Amino acid sequence: MRRTRDRSCGMLFNPWDSLGEKRRRLLDRSWAGVFREHLLDRLPVEAIAECFVSKRGRPTKELHVAVGVLILQQLHDLTDAAVVEALAFNLAWHYALDVQDESDAYLCEKTLRNYRRRVIERGLDEVLFQTLTDELIDAFGVDASRQRLDSTSIRSAMRILTRLGTVVETISKFLRELARTHPGLHEQVDADLVRRYVARQGEGCFADASPSESKRRLPEAGIDLWHLVQMFEATQAAQLPSYEFLARVFNEQFEVSDKADRLRIKEPREIPCDNVLNPADPDSSYNKHRGQGYLAQVMETYQEDDDAASEQRGAVQAPKPDLITHVSVDKMTVADTKCFEPALEDVAARDHKPTQVLADSAYGSHGNLDLAASRDVTLVSPAKAPHGAERDLLMLEHFDLDDGGHVLRCPAGHAPQSTRVGGTKHEARFDPAVCAACPLQDRCPTHTHRRVRRLRYIPSRARQRRRRLQQQSPTFRQCYRWRAGIEATMARLKHQMKLACLRVRGMKAVTYVVLLRALGLNIRRCSAFLAA
């Protein structure tokens, strides 16, 4: 039976008056006061209430308390056992959740897990973040016209395995699940295979394989993997989730050669980045620059709070808090440039569309610039460094171009003999005799073609040249300098909110934790604003 308390009705006697004025003031200016005053009544308890019948059965926990506990758990990065203790004895938790009945001051770990599972299954973690963040933005008068966007990598509770370790763990997981679900089929497996991969005792097991032996023993494990895939392909065991991983790992790591009974180990460059890295967390993926894990996109508001404005304001009013407005979790294989449009659509749908967005060069593609301009948003993002800049070579930026993108003069000051605009490329032709005597010819990007020296480039390259020249101006640097502030947000998320390495695995669980901890950081920033 659903149980919620209507907090809109006043109380004859306030149970929190016994705290005294000073302790009450401390609570009101802390995270507990922010949560109680602005968020407790905004919790989407109606969506959770749909999981229970309205008038029959044992009463549920007070739903505001049950949902609020999930947020406070991520706010403080607590285990389930620590949450039970905090709800039972922590006065700040009682004040934040407005706990007044003895029955609301306790819930067991199983109840906590059940509510968390329902929130994840129904996608309410995103609803919680969006609804409560919007409430904080409105309550504290945060200006969302200027925002900045960046990404960071996140590690789940997953052990990094070698290729041999991935194969061994996949086989072990399949054999254990096969023994639980289909004992008859499990008896058909060679006992020596079970000993080596499940018990991992005796001669020939892979538990004692050193890193230097992994490459040598990988073919042996691959043959065992191939044998199991073929053995259970036409049986009921093929419906098991672990068998799907078994077949997937085999297809990703190995290939059957043309000759019968010959197995070829794929080269690392042939394996996709979204392959199975660990059967315990198949949703994680790999990125060459970031490693293994997940990719989180974070967008937040910011203010151009220079020193002059701070002195003028003085101690009268503290700057408004910077609040995270958008969070998403993707695979490592998703490029940052593809995440700009979803982020912009998310904040625009909640009436927080910015007029200016700061982002690094990974987001500054021509497509994103055109997309932002079509929606009356200015995307301030530097162009990526050109190839050859580190080798001190001359590039298109050193040539003089007109407004149409045609070359007027080379870096040495010589005009081209002719220019031509093709279907996909622009071309400038120079006198080879002049180029032969030029002291810059070793660094020049022109090439000899028949009897001329020519420079060829695509139209978008000319546009990129204009961007690179523009970003050297003081105006661009003054505007773009505020992007660096989001690096502090990433550091706080990873170290203060403990997002660097999580205690959960899987895309849904990781997304749940990231969303609620970003909400927790917003709560902390609002409480710091009140304390100031």
PyMOL commands that set and color helices and strands:
alter all, ss='L'
color gray80, all
select helices_A, chain A and resi 17-19+21-28+31-42+45-49+63-76+80-89+91-97+102-105+109-121+124-139+163-181+183-186+191-199+211-231+236-239+241-253+268-270+307-313+336-338+340-349+361-363+366-374+396-398+432-436+459-470+474-496+507-531
alter helices_A, ss='H'
color red, helices_A
select strands_A, chain A and resi 146-154+254-256+263-265+285-287+291-301+324-331+356-359+378-380+400-401+407-409+418-421+426-430+447-449+452-457
alter strands_A, ss='S'
color yellow, strands_A
deselect
rebuild
show_as cartoon
